[in-house]
Amino acid sequence: MTTNGAARRVDQFTLDNGLRLVTAPASTPQVAAVNLWYGIGSRFEVPGRTGFAHLFEHLMFQGSGNVAKGEHFDAVERLGGDINASTSTDRTNYFETVPEHALDLVLWLEADRLATLRDGMTQEVLDNQRDVVKNERRQRYDNQPYGTALERILRLAYPEGHPYHHSTIGSMADLDDADLDYVLDFHKRHYGPDNAVLTVVSNLDPEDVRERVERSFGAIPARPEAAEAPDAALTGLIGGPVAERAVETVPAPGVFLGYRVAPYGERDFDVMHLASAVLGQGQGSRLYRRLVLERGLAVDDGGAAADLLPFRYTPSLMLVNMIAREGVSGDELEGAMLQEIAALAEGVSDEELERARAVLERDHMQSLSHPSGLADAIGSSTQLFGDPELAYTWPQRWNSVTAEDVVDLAKRLLVPENRLSVRFDPEPAGEPAA
């Protein structure tokens, strides 16, 4: 299948083993971006076995049947290329950007670890990478100010046993219980060409790319049986307000609020995405103007104060978070945030909505400006929605949203019955030193 556009051409191929290949032209000459989206994320994990999707993000770089430990990284970096991977609830992806002449090498490396990772897996490798992940958890979650906020939010937003109840990093106990047999079976159940989307962004002819992919991936068999994800169906509001308070070593009170919204891809998700931009994205947003500039209640941490956590297979979350300025209590900041959130239901101007559209479209187009970002967006659109064209056309979804749409949905969703609150307060100051 080929799709033609004014400045793009997207080609799709499906190999006999089920691998979906998408090609698109690069804006940068002599560069090839390769991105593999596997349909395995933390939503496939069950209680007592959390963290395995993310663990594999590390294990996949530790050698396979024909590649020694560390050689995948070394081969790409010697060419001046970029290489990395990431894990979320709904997918794991692996990506490289290399000179165009190195495309065959990268395809072979990716195919080899897909086909033969289990041949290179040992108890020593598992123990080593399990310790790496546990250390990552300590650095990014347990020992980082506000680091456990997302875990706490997910526990409040989704009931125990729900596949989105836990974070991708998993628990220390579950990682300790990981055994080699389970790890090998995990790869067998989830890592197959029939569960992957391979995107190549380059200026090579699409048929040429397809032939190269056939040579590397064509002989890899599909999985004997497709793995099924636990049921993620969920309806209704959170049942709040629900709140959790933590007293930790943090520099200032931090307030994290969450609201259940529509699954990623539905129109109501797009409406709330614009609502989040009106509320807390950019220096023209309400939260920045009123709580940072005018009232001086919160610090400017350089990030978005409101955004959506996109979940494809269950209700997503609208997150609103701010850190208090010195001398401001958590109660005062949270109260002010709730006032601004409630005000969305009272009205949104056309000017605010246009600014929100511009902010979201700018961010989206910037993500496509580099071959690596374009390959990732195409892989996402294909894996989650079966339509690579969405990578280019997604901003059109915001054009039909009106101010009335935002207000109506805010009245239904941005209410106490659908609210969770996670608060971090600093530990009380100790007695002065003698």
MARFINU-946653 format. One record per atom (N, C-alpha, C): residue in one letter; z, x, y. Coordinates in pm, whole numbers, plus 50000, padded with zeros to 5 digits. Example, Ala and Ser with C-alpha at 12.3 -4.5 7.8 and 13.67 -1.06 7.14 Angstrom:
2
a507805131949431 a507805123049550 a507805132049670 s507085128549775 s507145136749894 s507875129050003 
end
This chain:
434
m500005008649880 m500005000050000 m500005008850124 t499185005550221 t499105013050346 t499305003650463 t500105007750559 t500305000050682 t499845008450798 n498955002950879 n498435010150994 n499065004951121 g499375013751212 g499895010251342 g499235018851446 a499615016551572 a498965023851680 a499155038951665 a500335043251621 a500585057651611 a501255061051479 r501035052951377 r501715055751252 r500875050751134 r501165056251021 r500555051650898 r501595053650789 v502035042950731 v503035043350625 v502355039950494 d502485048750398 d501915046450265 d503035045550163 q502885036150070 q503875034349963 q503205035849827 f503905042549737 f503455044049600 f504665041949508 t504435036549392 t505495035449291 t505015042449165 l505765052449122 l505415059649000 l505715051048879 d505165054848765 d505385047248642 d506855046548603 n507635056648642 n509055056748608 n509915048948708 g509285042548807 g510015034248902 g510335040949034 l510095053949047 l510375060749173 l509485055049283 r510105051149395 r509355046249510 r509155057649609 l507905060449641 l507555070949735 l506995064549861 v507495069049977 v506975064550106 v506605076950186 t505425077050244 t505005088150329 t504715082950469 a504935091650568 a504655088250707 a504355101050782 p503585100250890 p503225112350964 p504385117551048 a504435130851061 a505475137251141 a504975139451284 s505885138651378 s505545141451518 s505535156451546 t506125164151455 t506195178651469 t505245185151369 p504335193651412 p503385199751318 p504045209951227 q503465211651108 q503885221951013 q505315220150963 v505815207950966 v507165205150918 v507105193750817 a507925194750713 a508045184050615 a509505180250600 a509785167250614 a511135162050593 a511155154050464 v512075157350377 v512205150750247 v513555143750244 n513565131050206 n514805123350204 n514835114650080 l515865116250000 l516045108249878 l517225098849896 w516955086049893 w518005075849898 w518205070449757 y519395072849702 y519755067149572 y520595054549594 g520315044349517 g521055031849530 g522395032449462 i523205042449497 i524555043749443 i525495047549557 g526435038849585 g527445041349685 g528795037249631 s529805037949715 s531165035249667 s531365020749625 r530445011549658 r530604997649616 r530464996249464 f529885006249398 f529765005749253 f531055009949182 e531985015649257 e533205020749196 e534195009449169 v535055011749072 v536055001849034 v537435007849059 p538464999449073 p539815004749092 p540185014948986 g540755025949029 g541105036748939 g540015047048921 r538815044048972 r537685053348960 r536985054649095 t537745055849202 t537155056649335 t536845071249371 g535885072849460 g535535086049510 g534435093149434 f533905086849327 f532925093949243 f531545094849308 a531135084649383 a529835085449451 a529835097349547 h530935098949622 h531025110149715 h531185123349641 l531915123449531 l532055135649452 l530685140949410 f529785131849376 f528455136149334 f527655142049449 e527945138049570 e527295144549684 e527535159549680 h528695163749630 h529015177849616 h528465183749485 l528635176449376 l528215181649245 l526725184349238 m525925176649313 m524475178149305 m523985191449363 f524865198749430 f524495211849483 f525065223349401 q525645220249285 q526355230449209 q525585235449087 g524285234049090 g523465239148981 g523025228348886 s521895230948821 s521335221648723 s520715229848610 g519845223748532 g519325230648415 g518565243348447 n517875243648561 n517035255148595 n517385261448729 v518465256948791 v518865262148921 v520345265748914 a520665278048950 a522055282548944 a522855276949061 k524155277549048 k525045272649152 k524725279249286 g524565271149388 g524315276349522 g522875279649553 e522005280049453 e520615284149476 e519805273749554 h520155260849539 h519435250449613 h519615252649764 f520865254549807 f521125257449947 f520415270149991 d520565280849911 d520005293749948 d518495293049964 a517815286249872 a516355285649875 a515865278950003 v516535268150045 v516115261050165 v516475268850291 e517665274450295 e518105281450415 e517355294450436 r516895301050328 r516085313150344 r514765310250415 l514305297950404 l513065293850470 l513295289050613 g514545289550658 g514875284450790 g514985269350793 g515135263150677 g515215248650670 g516615243250685 d516715230150699 d517995223150706 d518175215150577 i519415214150532 i519705206950409 i521085200850417 n521225188650367 n522545182250367 n522475169750281 a523595162250280 a523685149850204 a524775141350265 s524795128550233 s525835119650282 s526015108050185 t527185101750192 t527525090550104 t528075079150187 s527715066950150 s528295055050215 s528615044950106 t528995033050148 t529285022450051 t528065018449971 d526875019150033 d525685013249973 d524665023249922 r524835036249949 r523855046049904 r524425060149910 t523735069449841 t523935083749859 t522565089549890 n522485098149991 n521165103950020 n521245119050035 y520145125450001 y520005139950003 y518745143150083 f518815152950173 f517695154850263 f517525169450303 e516255173350320 e515885186750363 e514745185850464 t514745194950559 t513615196650649 t513185211150640 v511935213550603 v511445227050574 v510045228750632 p509575241250641 p508175243150675 p507285236050572 e506165231050617 e505295223050533 e504895230050403 h504735243250411 h504305250650291 h505385251050184 a506625247250218 a507725247550121 a507965233950056 l507095224250082 l507325210850028 l507395210849876 d506495217849809 d506505218049662 d507835223249609 l508365233549672 l509645239149627 l510755228949639 v510825222049752 v511895212149773 v511755200649674 l510535195949651 l510335185249554 l510785189549416 w510465201849379 w510865206749247 w512395207749237 l513055212649342 l514515213749341 l515165200049326 e514665190149401 e515225176749392 e514975170649255 a513795172549202 a513475167049070 a514315173648961 d514545186548975 d515285193648870 d516725188848863 r517355186748978 r518755182348969 r518865167648931 l517825159848959 l517805146148910 l517685145948758 a516805154348704 a516525153948560 a517525161848476 t518075172848530 t518825182048444 t520215185448497 l520745177748593 l522065181148645 l523105182048534 r523025173148439 r524035172848332 r523995185548248 d522825192048242 d522735204648166 d523525215748232 g523685215148363 g524405225648432 g525845222148465 m526285210148425 m527635205648458 m528655211248359 t529705217248413 t530785222548330 t532125217948386 q533165219748307 q534505216248353 q534895224748473 e534465237248474 e534785246048585 e534165240948715 v532895236648707 v532225231248825 v532935218648873 l533295209848781 l533975197448818 l535305200548884 d536105209448824 d537415212648881 d537275218449021 n536285227249038 n536095233649168 n535725223549276 q534755214749247 q534295205149347 q535305193949370 r536075190649267 r537145180949287 r538155186349387 d538465199249380 d539375205249475 d538765205749615 v537455208049623 v536775208149752 v536885194449818 v536635183949739 v536705170349794 v538135166949834 k539105170849755 k540495168149791 k540875175249920 n540365187449939 n540635194550063 n539935187850180 e538735182650156 e538025175250260 e538815162950300 r539405156350202 r540215144550232 r541405148350320 r542045159550288 r543185163850370 r542755166650514 q541615173450529 q541175177550662 q540675165850745 r539915156750685 r539255146150760 r540065133250767 y540975131450674 y541715118750667 y543205120950688 d543845127850592 d545295128150588 d545905136450702 n545265147450741 n545835156250842 n545125155450977 q544325145350995 q543575143351119 q544185131851197 p544455133651327 p544995122251404 p544085110051390 y544675098751358 y543975086051339 y543015086651218 g543145096851134 g542175098951026 g542155088150920 t543245081250901 t543305070950797 t542965057050852 a542475056450975 a542215043351037 a541235035150955 l540115041150915 l539115033450842 l539655028550708 e540385036950637 e540965032450510 e541875020450531 r542685020950633 r543605009950661 r542824997250698 i541774998950778 i540944987550818 i540304980950696 l539734988850608 l539084983250489 l540064975750401 r541274980950388 r542274974150305 r542654960650362 l542674959550495 l543004946750558 l541824937150560 a540604942550568 a539434934150584 a538914928350452 y539154935450341 y538614931250211 y539734930950109 p539804920450027 p540934918949935 p540954929849829 e542124932149772 e542274942149667 e541344938749550 g540674948849498 g539714946949390 g538294944849439 h538114941549567 h536794939949624 h536124953749634 p534804954849609 p534164968149609 p534124975049745 y534454967949853 y534494974349984 y535934976250032 h536884974349945 h538304975549980 h538704990150003 h537994999549940 h538375013649948 h537305021650022 s537685033250073 s536755041950144 s535975050650046 t534905056750094 t534065064950006 t534765077549957 i535745082550032 i536395095049993 i537225093349866 g537695081149839 g538495078749719 g539925083549734 s540695081749630 s542115085549634 s542335098649561 m543405105649598 m543765118149532 m544005115849383 a544685104849351 a545015102149211 a543755099949129 d542805092349183 d541575089749109 d540775102549089 l540745111149191 l540035123849177 l540715132749074 d542035132449069 d542765140248968 d542445135648827 d542185122548813 d541925116948681 d540475118548635 a539625124048721 a538215125548685 a538075134848565 d537335130548464 d537095139048348 d535595141248331 l535235151648260 l533845155848250 l532975145048187 d533465138548083 d532655128348016 d532295116948111 y533265112548193 y532985101648286 y531985106148391 v532115118348439 v531195123648539 v529775124148484 l529615129048361 l528285129648301 l527695115648284 d528535106148245 d528055092448227 d527695086148361 f528445089648467 f528165084348600 f526765088448643 h526425100948622 h525085105748659 h524015098648577 k524275096748449 k523305090148362 k523055075748403 r524115068748446 r523995054648481 r523365052248617 h523565061548710 h523175058848848 h522025067448899 y521845079148843 y520825088248895 y519585087948805 g518655079348845 g517375078548777 g516295076248880 p515045079648849 p513965077348946 p513795062748983 d514165053748892 d514045039548920 d515115034549017 n516055043149054 n517105039449149 n516995047649278 a515795052649307 a515635061649420 a514425057949505 v514555060749634 v513435060249728 v513265074349782 l512085079949764 l511765093249814 l510835091749934 t511275096550049 t510475095850171 t510065110050210 v508785111750238 v508265124650285 v507565122250418 v508065128450523 v507445127750655 v506805141250683 s505495141450695 s504755153850718 s503375150150771 n502545160150795 n501175157650836 n500195160350724 l500695160650601 l499835161950485 l499235148350451 d498085148750384 d497455136350341 d498365128950242 p498535115750257 p499425108350167 p499065109950019 e497795110449985 e497405112349845 e497805126049795 d497725135949882 d498165149349846 d499655149449815 v500435142649900 v501885141949877 v502175134649747 r501465123749723 r501695116249598 r501435125049476 e500385132949478 e500075141649365 e501175152049345 r501685157449455 r502775167249445 r504035160749385 v504325148549430 v505505141549378 v505325138149231 e504135134049192 e503845131349051 e504105143748965 r503685155349013 r503885167648935 r505365170548914 s506185168149017 s507605171549006 s508435160648940 f508165148048972 f509025136948929 f508425128348819 g507125129148797 g506455119548709 g506955119148567 a507415130448514 a507835130948374 a509305127148353 i510035124648461 i511455121048448 i511555106448406 p512195103448295 p512255089448251 p513195081048336 a512905068148342 a513805058748408 a515105057648329 r516125052348393 r517415050448324 r517245040348209 p517925042548098 p517835032847988 p518305018948029 e519285018548119 e519855005748162 e520325006948306 a519934997748390 a520344998048530 a521814994248544 a522555001748625 a523964998748648 a524094986748740 e525104978648717 e525354966948800 e526564969448889 a526424965649016 a527534966949110 a528494955249093 p529794957449114 p530734946149112 p530364935749217 d530764923549193 d530454912549283 d531114914949419 a530284914949525 a530814917249661 a530784904649746 a530514893249684 a530424880749760 a531764877949829 l531674873449955 l532874870750033 l532504861150145 t533254850650160 t532974840950265 t534224838650347 g534024833350467 g535154829750550 g535634841050638 l536654837850718 l537234847550810 l538284855950738 i538814865850808 i539784874950748 i541074867750708 g541414857250785 g542674850350759 g543784856150842 g543444862150953 g544414868851038 g545054859451138 p545684865351239 p545634879851261 p546534887351163 v546004898551114 v546794907451029 v546894920851100 a548044927251086 a548274939551161 a548994949851074 e548744962251104 e549414973451037 e549754983751143 r550964988951138 r551414998751236 r551775011751165 a551395022951226 a551715036051170 a552285044751281 v553395051351251 v553985061051344 v553705074851286 e552845082351356 e552375095251303 e552305105551416 t551925117651378 t551755128251476 t550385126651542 v550335117951640 v549105115451717 v549405118051864 p548405122051941 p548655125552081 p548955113652171 a548495101852133 a548695089852215 a548485077652128 p548955065952172 p548705053752094 p547205051452075 g546825047351955 g545445044151925 g545365030051868 v544435022051919 v544305008051878 v542945006251812 f542945001051690 f541724998751613 f541704984151570 l540734976751620 l540604962551589 l539334960251507 g539374950251419 g538204947351337 g538014932351320 y536734928251309 y536364914251289 y535254913651185 r535354904551090 r534274902650994 r533084896051061 v531894901551035 v530644895751088 v529654894850972 a528424891251001 a527424888950896 a527014902050827 p526504901250705 p525974913150638 p524824919450718 y524694932350702 y523604939950766 y522264934150725 g521434931150824 g520114925650797 g519974911050835 e521094903850847 e521024889950887 e520984888851040 r520434877651089 r520274876251234 r521614876551307 d522644870351248 d523944870451314 d524494884651328 f524104893651237 f524474907751252 f523854913351379 d522564910151402 d521884915151521 d522544909751648 v522954897151644 v523614891251760 v524904898851791 m525704901451688 m526964908351710 m526764923051743 h525654928751699 h525344942451737 h525164943251889 l524434933651944 l524284933152088 l525614930352157 a526424921652098 a527744918852155 a528584931552163 s528524939752059 s529284952152059 s528804961752167 a527474961652194 a526944970352299 a527364965552437 v527374952352457 v527874946852584 v529334950852604 l530084950052497 l531524952352505 l531884967052518 g531264975752437 g531824989152432 g530885000652404 q529594999552441 q528695010852421 q528105015252555 g528435027552593 g527915033152716 g528835030952835 q528555038052942 q529405037253060 q529215024453141 g528205016653106 g528045003753170 g528694992453094 s529344995452982 s529954985052901 s531244979852966 r531674968152922 r532874962052982 r534124970452959 l534324975052837 l535544982552809 l535604995352890 y534485002252902 y534495014652978 y534765011853126 r534055002353182 r534204999653325 r535614994653359 r536144985753275 r537394979153313 r538654986253264 l538594992053143 l539814998253090 l539865013253111 v538715019753123 v538705034153149 v538655036953298 l537695030953369 l537505034053511 l538445026253602 e538435012953589 e539155004753687 e540665004753664 r541095002853541 r542535001453515 r543175014153463 g542395023653418 g542945036453373 g543865035253253 l543555026053162 l544425024053046 l544015032352926 a542735036252918 a542225043152800 a541465055652842 v541385065152750 v540655077452777 v539185075552738 d538345083652797 d536935084052760 d536785094552651 d536645090052526 d536565099552415 d535125103152380 g534175098652460 g532775102352439 g532045094252335 g532715085152267 g532075077152165 g531985062552206 a531455054352116 a531365040052142 a532715033652116 a533175025552209 a534435018452191 a534265006252102 a533035001652083 a532754990251996 a531434992651924 d531414989551797 d530184991151718 d530334983351589 l529264982651514 l529294975551385 l529244985351269 l530064982751169 l530024990251044 l529124982350950 p527894987150927 p526894978750858 p527024979050707 f527324967750647 f527374966250502 f526274956650460 r525454960850367 r524294952750328 r524674941250235 y525684943050151 y525904933550043 y527204925550056 t527814926350172 t529034918750199 t529164917650351 p530044908950403 p530204908450548 p530514922150608 s529844925350718 s530074937850788 s531314936650876 l531614947250949 l532774947251038 l532364951251178 m532824943751277 m532754948251415 m534054955451444 l533954968051487 l535124976251514 l535224979051663 v536444977651716 v536714980451857 v537924989751860 n537755001751914 n538865011251912 n538915019452040 m540135021852086 m540355029752207 m541665037452193 i541745048652266 i542955056952269 i543575055652407 a544905053652410 a545605051252537 a545675063852622 r545625061852753 r545865072752846 r547365075752851 e547725087652894 e549125091652900 e549945081552981 g551065077452924 g551945068052991 g551645053452963 v550555050752889 v550185036952856 v550625033952713 s551285022752694 s551785019252561 s550675013052477 g550875013252347 g549925006652257 g549844991752282 d550984985552313 d550984971152340 d550134967852463 e550274975852568 e549524973152691 e548024975052666 l547654985652596 l546234988052570 l545654977152480 e546364973652373 e545844963452282 e545684950052353 g546654946552434 g546554933952507 g545334933652599 a545074944752666 a543914945352756 a542604944752677 m542554951352562 m541354950752478 m541084936552431 l542134929652389 l541974915952341 l541484906752453 q541924909252576 q541444901252689 q539934902952707 e539464915252699 e538034917752717 e537214912052600 i537744913052480 i537034907252365 i536944892052380 a538044885752419 a538044871252435 a537094866852545 a536894875352646 a536034871652759 a534564870652719 l534174876652606 l532794875252560 l532454860552532 a533444853152486 a533214838952456 a533114830452582 e533434836152697 e533374828652822 e532034830452893 g531264840452851 g529954842152915 g529484856452913 v528164858152900 v527504871252905 v526284869652995 s526114878653090 s524994877453182 s523724883053119 d522584878453169 d521304883553122 d521174898453151 e521744902853261 e521694917053295 e522454925353193 e523634920553152 e524404927653050 e523634928352919 l523004917352882 l522264916952756 l521064926452760 e520384927352873 e519264936552884 e519734950952873 r520864954052935 r521414967552923 r521764970752778 a522344960852708 a522714962852568 a521464965452483 r520404957752506 r519164960052432 r518644974152458 a518694978352581 a518194991652616 a519005002552548 v520325000852543 v521185010752478 v520865011852329 l520775000452262 l520505000552118 l519115005852088 e518145001852169 e516775006652144 e516665021552170 r517315026452275 r517305040852302 r517865048652184 d519015044352133 d519635051252020 d518725050851897 h518105039351875 h517225038051758 h516015047251770 m515375047251886 m514175055351902 m514505070251899 q515665074051951 q516065088051942 q516245092351797 s516735083351714 s516925086851573 s515595089051502 l514515083351555 l513195085051493 l512415096851550 s512945103351650 s512165113351723 s511975126251645 h512785128651543 h512665140651461 h512235136451321 p511415144351254 p510985140451118 p512135137051024 s513255144051033 s514385141350945 s514975127550972 g515135123951100 g515665110851134 g514725099651095 l513425101851112 l512445091851072 l512465089850921 a512525100750846 a512565099650700 a513795092050655 d514925094350721 d516155087350684 d516035072350714 a515485068950831 a515345054850868 a514385047650774 i513315054250735 i512365048250641 i513015046450504 g513755056550459 g514445055250330 g515435043850330 s516175042450441 s517135031550454 s516435018050448 s515375016550527 s514665003750532 s514065000050398 t513605010050324 t512995007450193 t514045004450088 q515105012450084 q516135010549982 q516904997550002 l517254994450126 l518104982850151 l517334969850169 f516074970750220 f515344958550253 f513954957850191 g513524968450126 g512204968350064 g511064968650163 d511314973050287 d510294972650391 d510404984950480 p509614995450453 p509705007650535 p509325005450680 e508514995050708 e508094992250845 e509264988950936 l510384984250878 l511534980850961 l512044992851039 a511805004850989 a512235016751062 a511625017051202 y510395012151213 y509705011951342 y509964999051421 t510084987951352 t510094974951421 t511494969151443 w512534975751396 w513884970051405 w514244965651547 p513924973051654 p514294968451789 p513744954751824 q512654950551762 q512104937351791 q513074926151753 r513984929051661 r514934918951617 r515874914851730 w516084923651826 w517014920651936 w516364912352046 n515024911852049 n514344905452161 n514614890452170 s514784883952056 s514954869352058 s516404865052077 v517334874552080 v518754871052096 v519024867652242 t519674856452265 t519994851952400 t521474853752430 a521804852752558 a523214853252598 a523994841952532 e523354830352519 e524024818952455 e524334821852308 d523424829152240 d523684832952102 d524934841552092 v525064851152182 v526224860052181 v527504852152206 v527484843552304 v528674835752338 v529064826552223 d528094819652164 d528404810352055 d529034817651936 l528484829251901 l529024836451786 l530374842651819 a530554847051942 a531864852351983 a532934841651972 k532584829252007 k533554818351996 k533974815951852 r533074818351758 r533374815751616 r534044827551547 l533674839751586 l534114851451509 l535164860051579 l535124861051710 l536074869751780 l537324861851815 v537994857251710 v539164848651721 v540314854651641 p541554851051673 p542704856751600 p542604854751449 e542044843551404 e541954840851259 e541024850651188 n540244858051264 n539294867551205 n539584881751251 r540814884251292 r541134897251352 r542104905351267 l541814918251258 l542774927851201 l543064938251308 s544254943851301 s544674953751399 s545394965151329 v544934977251354 v545604989251305 v546034997351426 r547325000051436 r547865007151553 r548525020051508 f548215030851580 f548915043651560 f549745046351684 d551035048951664 d551925052651774 d552495066451748 p552665074651854 p553215088151835 p554645087651786 e555015098051712 e556405099351670 e557285101251793 p558485095551791 p559375097051906 p559665111851932 a559765115352058 a560065129252093 a561445133052040 g561565145151987 g562835149851935 g563785154052045 e564995157652007 e565965162452105 e565495175552165 p565705177552294 p565295190252354 p565985202052287 a565245212852281 a565805224952219 a567005230052299 a567935235552228 a569135240652293 a568755252652378 
end
